[in-house]
Amino acid sequence: MSHATFQVVERADGTVRWHRRADDGAVLASSDGTYETRHAAMREVQRITHVIPSAGVESVDTHTP
């Protein structure tokens, strides 16, 4: 069984993002914005890991007139 890992990455400009990566390095998810601190990004990762077991799947039709 593979395990996805969260990576918290500080960028050159000092902001922080997170990525969820598969064992093979593929990005499964990324933060939709940046965080001012590593602590803020880690707090968001903790929030996400808390809700993942109950997450559903939603299909969205983007071709609605």
CYANA upper distance limits for C-alpha pairs under 8 A (distance plus 0.5 A):
  2 SER  CA     22 ALA  CA      7.88
  2 SER  CA     23 ASP  CA      6.79
  3 HIS  CA     22 ALA  CA      7.08
  3 HIS  CA     23 ASP  CA      6.85
  4 ALA  CA     20 ARG  CA      6.91
  4 ALA  CA     21 ARG  CA      5.88
  4 ALA  CA     22 ALA  CA      4.95
  4 ALA  CA     23 ASP  CA      6.63
  5 THR  CA     20 ARG  CA      5.98
  5 THR  CA     21 ARG  CA      5.79
  5 THR  CA     22 ALA  CA      7.01
  5 THR  CA     23 ASP  CA      8.15
  6 PHE  CA     18 TRP  CA      7.19
  6 PHE  CA     19 HIS  CA      6.11
  6 PHE  CA     20 ARG  CA      4.83
  6 PHE  CA     21 ARG  CA      6.79
  6 PHE  CA     45 VAL  CA      7.95
  7 GLN  CA     18 TRP  CA      5.99
  7 GLN  CA     19 HIS  CA      5.71
  7 GLN  CA     20 ARG  CA      6.71
  7 GLN  CA     21 ARG  CA      7.87
  8 VAL  CA     16 VAL  CA      7.40
  8 VAL  CA     17 ARG  CA      6.38
  8 VAL  CA     18 TRP  CA      4.88
  8 VAL  CA     19 HIS  CA      7.10
  8 VAL  CA     38 ARG  CA      7.73
  8 VAL  CA     41 ALA  CA      7.40
  8 VAL  CA     42 MET  CA      7.60
  9 VAL  CA     16 VAL  CA      6.06
  9 VAL  CA     17 ARG  CA      5.91
  9 VAL  CA     18 TRP  CA      6.48
  9 VAL  CA     19 HIS  CA      8.38
 10 GLU  CA     14 GLY  CA      6.59
 10 GLU  CA     15 THR  CA      6.34
 10 GLU  CA     16 VAL  CA      4.88
 10 GLU  CA     17 ARG  CA      7.09
 10 GLU  CA     38 ARG  CA      7.79
 11 ARG  CA     15 THR  CA      5.98
 11 ARG  CA     16 VAL  CA      6.36
 11 ARG  CA     17 ARG  CA      8.07
 14 GLY  CA     36 GLU  CA      7.95
 15 THR  CA     34 THR  CA      6.45
 15 THR  CA     35 TYR  CA      6.14
 15 THR  CA     36 GLU  CA      5.65
 15 THR  CA     37 THR  CA      7.13
 16 VAL  CA     34 THR  CA      5.96
 16 VAL  CA     35 TYR  CA      5.46
 16 VAL  CA     36 GLU  CA      6.79
 16 VAL  CA     37 THR  CA      6.70
 16 VAL  CA     38 ARG  CA      6.44
 16 VAL  CA     41 ALA  CA      7.09
 17 ARG  CA     30 SER  CA      8.01
 17 ARG  CA     31 SER  CA      6.40
 17 ARG  CA     33 GLY  CA      7.50
 17 ARG  CA     34 THR  CA      5.64
 17 ARG  CA     35 TYR  CA      6.78
 17 ARG  CA     41 ALA  CA      7.02
 18 TRP  CA     30 SER  CA      6.28
 18 TRP  CA     31 SER  CA      5.89
 18 TRP  CA     41 ALA  CA      7.13
 18 TRP  CA     45 VAL  CA      8.06
 19 HIS  CA     27 VAL  CA      7.08
 19 HIS  CA     28 LEU  CA      7.95
 19 HIS  CA     29 ALA  CA      6.20
 19 HIS  CA     30 SER  CA      4.82
 19 HIS  CA     31 SER  CA      6.95
 20 ARG  CA     27 VAL  CA      6.40
 20 ARG  CA     28 LEU  CA      5.90
 20 ARG  CA     29 ALA  CA      5.57
 20 ARG  CA     30 SER  CA      6.76
 21 ARG  CA     25 GLY  CA      5.97
 21 ARG  CA     26 ALA  CA      5.95
 21 ARG  CA     27 VAL  CA      5.05
 21 ARG  CA     28 LEU  CA      5.94
 21 ARG  CA     29 ALA  CA      7.75
 22 ALA  CA     26 ALA  CA      5.83
 22 ALA  CA     27 VAL  CA      7.03
 22 ALA  CA     28 LEU  CA      7.08
 35 TYR  CA     40 ALA  CA      6.61
 35 TYR  CA     41 ALA  CA      6.29
 36 GLU  CA     40 ALA  CA      7.46
 37 THR  CA     41 ALA  CA      7.10
 38 ARG  CA     42 MET  CA      6.63
 39 HIS  CA     43 ARG  CA      6.60
 40 ALA  CA     44 GLU  CA      6.90
 41 ALA  CA     45 VAL  CA      6.83
 42 MET  CA     46 GLN  CA      6.72
 43 ARG  CA     47 ARG  CA      6.81
 44 GLU  CA     48 ILE  CA      6.70
 45 VAL  CA     49 THR  CA      6.66
 46 GLN  CA     50 HIS  CA      6.72
 47 ARG  CA     51 VAL  CA      7.14
 48 ILE  CA     52 ILE  CA      6.57
 49 THR  CA     53 PRO  CA      8.33
 51 VAL  CA     55 ALA  CA      6.85
